[in-house]
Amino acid sequence: MKASNHKYIILFVICLIAVVFQYKLINEFPQYVHCWAQSDRYALALGFINNGGDFFHPETFVFNHQYPGDFKIPHSSTITSVDFPIHDFLASCVMRIFQSNEPWCFRLYILLYSIVGLFFLYRLTTLFTDSFIRSLCVVLFAVSSPVYLYYQAGFLPTIPSLANCIISLFFFFRYLKFNQRKDFMFSIIFITLAAMARLPFAIVLVAMMCFEFLSVIKNKKMELFKWLYFLIPIGFIFSYFLYNNYLRNHYGSMFLNFILPASSFSEALEFIQAVYDRWFTHYFTVIHYLFMLVLLLFFIYNSISKKIKALVMGNQLVLLTAILFFGCILYFFLMQFQFLNHDYYFLDTFYIPFVLLFMYLIVTRPELNNRTIQKTLGLVSVLLFIPALYLASSKQIDRREKLFSVGKKTTAQNFEGAEEFLNANHVSRDAKILVLGGDGPNNAFVLMNRKGYAVNTASPERIEMALDWPYDYVVLENSEMLNGIYNQYPQIIDRLTKLATNGRITIYTGSEKNTKGNLDSFFDLNSKEIKYHQHISFDSIPENCSGVDSLSTFAYAGKKSGFVDYRNEYGFTHRIYNLKHLNTTSGALVIKAMFATESIPLNELLLSVSVKAKDKDLLFSTSDLSKLIHDTSWSKQEFIFSLPQIEEKEYEIGIFIWNRGKNTVFYDDFDITIY
């Protein structure tokens, strides 16, 4: 095979993997793992469309920013501070060119950038080896990382910054090999772009500077032009940092701008363990780690046997890699909390030194004298990445199909077609919308194509606060209303009037104050068919109830009531088995009961609903009674939960009191209905 054809084969392999993994998802709205961050970036691109391409005033769709105030402070503008948003801006340019705001425009831009980055990784490898197989292995090692594949056609600036970083390293080592000053200049340009759009890539810039500083010490010679070039990224990064601070101070921000380290050494160790447990096989597959371990063992053996020739380029590669690892470790300890919750921080940091280490180990492995064995080993090495890609594909399925409970839809799925739905109900394009709950602050607003206020944590305090903001309409996911919002804040039915619903989301307007809502009419229960009903008075205990051995003569009605005291973790439990109607459609579970207590305030006291089939948990939802019971006398509490359609024929619905706060509480007249 001619060496001149190698680059075309590599490019074909890169594009083939990209198509196989990404073509089905190329127009998918950001959802599943880290849809919050991705929808924020999508919102920025659309913001540039809406503001006429004003690059220096980036905006999303949300008036109440995360910083400062944690979404509690409504602002008059949706402008936000953000690291140099060049990729969001260029994605908006792609949208303008194709006259489409759909996700594929943004995803295609990121995907093409990733392909360029991987191709330059191949070119970087060829600076160290003439072997096509070794270069191909390096590219396959990098592209088959599960976390890389997940974001390869996403919305985050990590992938294009990673590509720019690889391009920068190519020109940096090309300069070291050929001593062409223009290569050093190109290296600086691309690392500047990488670090400005995603600040952690400044670690690579600092590593280059440390590398050059060590060279000055070793050679006792300073090349002034390099340090003048280094002032370029420092100047640009610092200048935009100052401007970004201006934006943050005047408008607030949707994006983090401070460190989040562990608070103690023991917590740092816990974080390390948690990051390992959560993301280790998402960063790379077991095959990657085993392959690298085998290469490392070969390297140690060959080093001891003195079979490895000391090459200047190889020594330079391992030195820069070591500096990068050290810098990434420091950054990890500064941002441990983010590493715990955000897998893409690995791509921002450790991914590059891991790939460079793999490159070093594979290019320094000595050639075998037997060419047949040498070719066989090369072929086996390449074929190893077929199961690696399969494992990476399995991780993609886990991230998309196993993240949510059965029957639970994402915010993107529920708000699909929301813009047309709002238009059909004459909701003005300029109307301010309040959204409670959801997968992220911008998700729903992008799909509604309207601005407004986001309350992602639907606690009673936040709901009550947000209902006093100057919104025009409230738009809620029906599933969020049933399983979260109402049970957290039952008074919401007194504050809202239903305008229209499409079965997945509902438009509300504000109600007059002092209006008393009714659960049955608010949720249209009177028009629905009852499929199950049971009333428990505790004068007698049905067979499908347990946990009520403790009875009291202090009753709301009849002679007895149930109670749970501080010695019991669990109270009343009611079970429903194999309701056939839920095999064909979803349902609504309504629970009405009387509660009383000896003293207030209560600690955590959960009314819980679970759905289990064999060993699978299909649903677990709770309402905290301690936030709803405000006096000691008997009070009626009403709850509603959304039940999913269930494929399994044999399953169990459990309704139980979980006394986590060790309270003493009485309960009576449990009325349980499934519609």
N, C-alpha and C positions, 0 to 999 in steps of 0.2 A: 504494500500500500504506500503510495507516495505521501511524503510528509506534507506536501502542499494541500492535500485533501483532508488532513486531520482536522483543521479548524471547521470545515464544513460538516464533518461528521459530528463533532462536538456540539456545534450549533444546532444540528438536527436533533440530537439527543436531548439537549436542553429544551428545545421547543416542543418535542414530543411529550416529555414529562409535564411540561406546563399545560399542554392541551388536555392530556389525559386527566390531570388532577383539577383543572380549573374550568374547562369549557361548560360544564353543567351549572357552575356557580357564578358565571361571569356577570349575570344580571341580578344576583341575589342581594336583597337589601341587607345591610349589616344587622346580624342577629347572632344568637348563641354566644360563645365565649368572647368576652370583651366587646360586645356590641356597643356598649356605652361609648368607649373611646373611639371606635370606628365611626359611629353615627355622628359624633362631634366633628370629626374630620370631614365627613360627607357634608355636614351642615355648613362648615367653613367654605367649601367649594361652592355650594349653592348661595352662600352669603355674598361671594364675589360676583355671582351672576346678578343677584338682587341689588347690589350697591354700585353696579356699573363698572366693576373691575377696580375698585379703590383698594389697592394692595395694602396700604398702610392703615386701613381701618377694618381689619377682619371682623366678621360678625357671624353669630349663629342665629338660632330662632328663639333663644330663651332670654327673658328679661331679668330673672333672678339668678345671678351667677353663683358658682360654687365657692369662689374666693373673692372677697371675704364673706363670711356669714353662713356658709354651708347651705346655700339656696334659700336663706330666710329673709333676704333683703331684696325687694323688687326695685329695679332700676328703670330709667326712662329710655335706655338704649340697649340693644343687643350686641354692641361692639364688645370685643373681648381681647385681652392680651393673649399672645400665643408665640411660641418660638417661630422664627422666620418661616412663614407659611408658603414657601415657594411651590411646594408640590400640590397643595390644595389649590393654589392660584393656577398652576399649569393644568391641573385636572379640569378647572372651570373653563380654561381656554379650549380644551378638547370638547367639552360640552357645547361651547359656542360654535365650534367648527362643525360638529355633527348635529347641532340644533336639537340636542336631547339632554335632559337632566337626569336620565336614568342611571342606575349604579354602574352599568357596564362601561360607561365612559371613564369613570374614576378607576375602576378595577383594571381596565385595559391599559391605562397609563402606568399603573403600578406594576402590572405584569410585564409589560415591555421593558420597563426599567430593570426589573429583576433579571430578565433574560440577558440584558447588556451586562449587568454585574457578574453573572455567572460565566459569561463568555470571557470577561476580563480576568476572572479567576483562573480560567484555563490558560490565558496568555501569561498570567503571573507565574503559573507553574512551569511553563515552558522556559522561563528564565533560569530554572534550576535543573531541568531534565529534558532530554530529547525523547523520552519514552512517551509514546501516545497512551499506552495503557495506564501508566502512573498519573498522567495528567487527567485522563478520564476518571480514574478512581477519586481524585481530589474533588472534581466537579460533582460526581455522584454522591460522595460523602456529604458535601455541602447542601445539595438540593434535596436529599432524602431526609433531612431533619424534619420531624413532624411539625414542630412549631414554625419552621421556615415555610413549609408547604401551606400551612394554615393561613399565613399572612401574605403569601406570595402575590396574590391578586386581591389584597384587602384595601384598606383605606388609610392605614397608618403611614407616617413618613419614615418609619424604620426601614422598610425595604429599599426605597430609593436612596436613603442615606447610607445603608449598608452597601449598595451598589457603588455609590460615589466613593466610599471608603476603600473598597476593593480596587477601583480604578486608580485611586490615589496611591495605594500600595504598589500597584503594577508600575506606575511611573517612578515611584520612589526607588524600587529595586532596579528598575531599568537604568535610572541615573547611577546607582551604585555600580552597575555592571559596565555601562558604556560611557559614563562621565559626561553626559550631554546636559548642559544647564537647562535647556528647555524642558527636559523631563522632570527636573526638580520643580520648575515653575508649574507644570501641569499637576504635579502631585499636590502642591499647595492649594491650587485652585479647587481641586475636587475634595480635598479634606475640609476646606473651608465651607463648601456647600453642604457636606455631610454634617458637620458640627453645628452649623447655623440652624439647619432644619431639625436636628435631633441632637441636643447638647451632649449626651453621653459619648458621642463619637469624638468629642474633644479629647478623650482619653488617648485616641490614636495620634492626634496632633501632639499632645504632650509626650507620648512615647517616642515620636520622631525627634522631638527636640532633645529628649534625654539621650537618645541614640547618637545624635550629632554631638552633643556635649561630651559623651564618653569618647567619641572619635577625636575630638579636640584634645582631650587629656592624653589619649593613646599616641596620637601622631604629633602632638605639640604644634599643631598648626590650625589656625582658624580661617575658614573661608567666609568672609564678611557677607557675601551676597546671600548665603543661606539664611542668616539671621535677619537680614533685611526682608527676605521673603516671608519668614515666620511672623513678621510684624503684620502682614496682610490679614491672615485669619484672626489674629489677636485683635486687631483694630476693628474688623467687621463684627466679630462676635461681641466685643465690648460695646460698640456703638449701638447695635441692635438690642443688647441687654438694657442699655439706658432707655431706649425708646420703648421697649417692652414694659419697663417699670412705669413709664409715663402712662401707657395704656392701662396698666393694672390699677394705678392710683386714681385715674379719672373714670374708668368704666368698669373695673372689676375683671375677673377672669374665670373661664371655664376650665383652666388647666393648672396643674400643680407647679409651684415654683419654689419649693423649699424641701430641705432634706427630711427624711423619715427614718432615722436610725432606731435600733433597739434601745430600750431604756436601761438595760443592764446586761452584764455578760451572760447570765443564765437565760435571759430572754433572747439574746443573740444566738445562743446554741439551739434554743427551741425553734427559732426562725429557720436556722440552717436545716434542721431536721424536717420541718414542715415544708420548706421549699423542695427538699430532696423527695419527700413522699409525694408531693403534689405534682411536680414538674419534671423529675429526673428522666422519665421515659418519654416525655414530650419534647425535651431538648434534643436528644438523640435516641435511637432505638438501642436495644440490647446488642444488636449486631454491630452497630457503630462502636460501642464501648469495647466489645470483645475484639474487634478488628484493631482498634487502637492499642489495646493491651498487648495483643500478639506482636504488633509492630514495635512496641516499646521493649518487649522482652527480647526480640531480635536485635534491636538497637543496642541494648545493654550487653548482650552476648557478643555482638560484633565489635563493640567498643573494647571490651575486655580482650577479645582475640586480635584487636588492632587491624580489623578488616575494613574499617571505615576511614577513608582518606579525609583529612581535614581540608575542607574547601572554604575559601574566603566567603563566598556567597552563602553557603550553608551556615557558617558561624554568624554572619550578619542576620540571617533569618531567625536563628534560635535566640540571639540576643534581643532582637526587637520583640519576639514572641514572649520572652521572659518578662520584659518591661511591661508589655501589655497585660499579662496575667497579674502582675503586681498592681497595676493601676486599676484593673477591674475588681480585684479583691478589695481595695480601698473604697471604691465606689459602691460595692455591694454592702459594705458595713454602713455607709452613709445612707443608703436607700433600701435597707432590708425589708421594710414594710411593703414597699412597692414590688420587690422581687417575690414576696410571698403571694401577692394578689395578681401580679401581671407577668405572664410568661414571656411577653415580648421584650422585657428588659434584658433577657438573656441574649436576644438578637442584637440589642444595643451594645452589649459588653462582651461577654465571654465567647460568643459565637466565633468572632474573628480569630482570637488567639487559639481556640480549639482547632479551627480549620487550618491555621498556619502550622500548628504543632503536627497535625496529621500530615500536612504537606511535607514538613521537614523529615518526619519518620519514614515516609514512603519514598522520597527522592534520595535519601541517604542510604537506603538499603542496598547493599552491594549486589551486583549482577552475579548470577550463578554461572558456572562454567558450562553446565549442560543446558543448551538452548531449548531443548524440548521441555525440560522441567521448568525452565524460566518462563516459557510461553504458557505452560499449563497453570503455573501459579498466577500469572497475570490474568488469564481467563477466569480462574476461580475467584480472584479478587473482584473482578467486575461483576460476575454472576452473584456474588454475595449481596449486591445491592438490589437484586430483584426481591428477595424476602425483606430486605430493609424497607424498600418502597411499599411492600405489602403491609408491613407493620405500621408504617407512617400513614397509609391509607386507612387502616383500622382506627388509628387515633383520630382521624378526621371524622369518622362515623361516630365515635364516642363523643366528640365535641358537639356534634350537631343533633344526634338522635337520642343520646342518653343524658343530656344535661337537664332536661325538664321532665317533670312527672308526666305519666301517660295522660293524654287528653289535654294537657296544658299547652296553650298556644303562646308564641312570643308576641311582644307588642307589635312587631312588624307584621305578623300574620293577622292580628286583630285589626290593625289600622290600614290594611291593604284596601285601596279604593276610598280612603277617608276623604281625600280632597273632593272627589266627585260627590260623595255623600253629603258633605257640608255645603257644597254649591247647590245641590238639589234642595236643600232645606234653607236656602237663602241666608246662609251665614257669610257675612261680608269677608272679603279677602283681607281687610284691615282689622277685623275683629280680633280682640285679645282672648286667647283660649287658656283656661286653667285645666291642666291634666294632673290627676292624682294617681300615683303608682306608675308602673311601667319599668322597662328594662334599662332605661337611660333617659337623660333630660331632653335630648334632641330627637329621639327616634320618632315619637308620635308627631311632632311639629313638622319634621321633614315630609312625612306622608300626608299631613293635612295642608302643607304649604302655607302655614300661618304661624305667626309668632304668639308667644304667650308665656305662661308661668308653669314651671315644672316642680312637682313635689314627689320625689321618688320614694322617700321613706314616709309611708302613709301612717304616721303616728297620730293619735288624737290631737296632740298639741299643734302639730304642723298642719293638719287638715283644718282645724278651727282657725288658725292664723291665716291660711291661704284663702279661705272663704270670705275674708274681709278685704282682699286685694281687689284692685279695679279691673276685674275681668268682665268680658261680655258674655261668654258661654263657658260651661264646664263640659268637657268631653272625657268620658271614662270607658275603660274596657269593662264589659259586663262581667267577665270572670274576676277582675280585680275588685269590682264592687261587691260581688257575692262572697268571695273568699277572703277579702282583706279589709276594704275600706269601711263597709257597713259594720262589720263586727268589731272594728277598732273604734268607730265613731258613729253609733246608731243615730245620733242627732242629725246626721246628714240628710235624712229623709224629711226633716223639718226645714232644711235650708235650700233644697233644690226642687225644681219642677221639671218633669220629663218633657222634652220637646219631640224627639224622634229617636228611633233605634234601627239598626240594620241587623240586629242579632248578635253582633260582635262588639260594637261600641254604641254608646248612647249620648245624645246631646241633651244637656240640661241648661236651664236658666235659673237665676237666683229666685228664691221664694221670699215673700213678705216675712218679716220677722214676726215671731210669736205664732207662726203657722204650725199646727201639729200634724205631722205626717203619719201615715198608716202603712205598716210593712206590707200587708196583703195587697193593697191597691197600688203602692209604689212599685212593687215588682210584678204586678199583674197576676198575682197568684190565683185570684178568683176565676180567671179564664183558663187556668191550666188543670190538667187531669190529675187527681190524687191516685198514686200507685201504691202507697204504703202509709198507714197511720196507726199510731199506738199512743195511748194516754196512760201514764204511770202515776198513781196517787200515793204509793208507798204504804197504803193500808194492806195491800197484798203485793207480792213481788212476782212478776212474770218470769218464766223459765229463761228467757233470753236476756235477763238482767243479772248483774252480779255486783259485788263491791258495796252492797247496801245492808250488810249485817248489822251495822249500827243504825238504830232507829230511835227517834225522839218523839215524845208526846207533844213537843212544841211544833205544831203543824199549822200550815196555812189553811188547809181544808181537810176534812176527815179527821182521823184520830192520830195519824203518825206522819212524820216526815223523815227523810234521810239526812244524814249529816256526815261530814268528814272533819276530823280534828287534827291537831298538830302532829299526832303520832302516825297518821296515815298519809302516804304519798298519793294514793289513788282513792277516788270515791266511786260514785255511781258509774256503772258501765252498762251500756246497752248495745246488743249486737243484732245485726240484720244480715241474713244469709241469702246469697244467690237470687237476688231480685232480677227476674228475667228481663224486665223492661229496660234495665240499664245495659243489656247486651245489644240493644238496637238504637239507643239514643242517650243523650246526657240528661241529667236531672238536677233538681234543686232540693236540697235538704233544709227544712225549716224546723227549728227547735225553739219552743217557748217554755219557760219555766219560771218558778218563783224562788227567790233566794233571800236569805237573811243571815246576819252574822252577829257575833257577840261584841265585836269591836271593829273600829276602822281607824286608820286605813289598812287595807289588806295588802299582803305581799303577793307575789306572783301566783295566780290561781287560774289555770287554763281549762276552758271547755274545748276539748280536742275531738277532731273527726279524722279517722283514718280509713283507708280502703286497702285491703291486702288480698292478693291472690297467690296462693302457695307461698313462695319465699319472696315475692315481689311486693314492694310498697308502691301502690299506685297513687296514693294521695295522703298527705298529712297536713292538716290545717288547724289553726287554733284561734281562739279569742280570749283575751286576758280579762277575766271577770274583775280583777282587782282594780281595773281602770273604769269599770262601769258601775260598781256598787259603791254608793257614796254615803249610805246611812245604815243603821243596824236593823231597821224594820223591814218587813217583807216587801220586795220590789220585783216587778215582772221584767224579765230580760228576754229579748227576742233575737234570734240569730238565723242567718241564712248562709248556706255553703253550696258551692257548685260541685256537683258530682260528675265525673267524666263518664263517657261511654266506655264500657268494659268488655274486652274481647273474651276473657276467661269465663267459663260457665260457672265455676266454683270460686266464690270470693266471699269476703266478709267486710261489712261496714261496721266500724266500731265508733261509738260515741261515749266519751268518758271524761271524768273530772280529774285533772292532774294537779295535785296540791303541792306544787313545787316550793311555795313560800311558807309551808307549815302553818296554815290558817285553821280556824274552826268556823265552818260554814254549814248552814242548814239549807236544804233544797226540797221542793215539793212540786207537785203537778207538772211533771215533765210531759210535754205534748210534742210528739215527733211525727213529722209528715214529710213524705217524699213526693214531689210533683214531677 
